[in-house]
């Protein structure tokens, strides 16, 4: 059991480093047209037109507002997914020009990370 606890500690640490937007800040961004416009809409059968990143952003807000002791294995799995996404997209480096208004930045922000911070 200690091994899982240690893994959860590392996932939580990595998640809190990757997600550099406060819940209220992320909520405000998710309400924007730029947030709703970017990202992969997926083929998940939901048909609601919401991108995977936008849906993840809503979950990130919940996770950030949940007490650590109340987080489930499923929550930690999502946190790990967020960290992976943020790291992969940061490694791409984004566009050479106009990063501030780029889909690359907006996609990352849907996942709770503002690369200009």
N, C-alpha and C positions, 0 to 999 in steps of 0.2 A: 504494500500500500504506500510505503514511503516513496517508492520510485514514481508512482503516479502523482503524488503530491509535489515532488521535485519538478516533474514535467509541467504540472500546472503552474508552478511558480515561474518557470522559464517562459511558458506561453504567455502568462499574464504580463511579465516584464516586457517581452517582445511586442505584445499587443499595445501596451501603453506607450512604448517608444514609437511604434508605427502610426498610431492614431494620435495625431497632434492637434486635432480640432476638439474643442469642448462640445458636449452634447447640444447646447443651445446654438452654438455656431453651426454645427452640422445640420441641425433641424432647419435653420434659416436657409442654408444652402440647398437642402433637399426640396425646399419649396420653390426654388428658382427654375426658370425655363431652361437655363443651361444644364442644370442637374438632370432634369427630366428628358432632355434631348439626347444626351450622350449615353454610350454604353450598349452592351449586347442585350437585346430583348429576349434572347433565348428561345428555345423550342420546348419549354417546360409544360406546354399544354394549358397554362393559365390564361393566356390570351388577354391579359390585362394591360399589355403594352408597357409595363414597368421593366426597366432594365435590371439585370442581376445586381449591378452595383448600387442602384437606388434602393432596391430591396435590402441589400446588405447594410446600407447606411442606416436604414430604420432599425435594423437589428443591432447595429453598433451602438446606437443611442440607448437602446434597452440595456445592453451589456454594460455600458459605462455607468448606468444608473442603478445597476444591481450590486448588492453587497457581495463581496468576494466569496463569503461563506455560502451564498445562495446560488452560485454558478454551477451548472451541470456539466457533465462530460460533453454533451452536445454544444453547450456554450463555448467550452474550450476548443472544440473542433472548429467552430466558426471563427473564433479568435485566431486560430492557427491559419485558417484560410485567408483571413484579412491580412495577416503578416506576410504570407506568401505573395498575395496579389500586390501589395504595396512594394515589396522588395523587387519583384519582377518588373513592375512598371517604372520604378525609379531607375533600375538598371538600363532601361531603354533611353534614358536621358531626356526625352521629350524633344520638341521641335527646337531648331536653332534660333528661330525668331518668334516673338510674341508668345512666350510661354504663359504669360499671365492670362491671356484670353484663349488658351488652347483646349481642345477636347481632351488632350493628354492630362492636363491639370484638372479639368472638371471631372474626368473619370476617377482620378486619384482622390479627389475631394469627396466623391460619392462614397468612397471607402474610408473616409475619415482622415485622410492625409492631404494637407496643403503643402505642396513641394516648395512654395515660395516662403514658407515660414522659417 
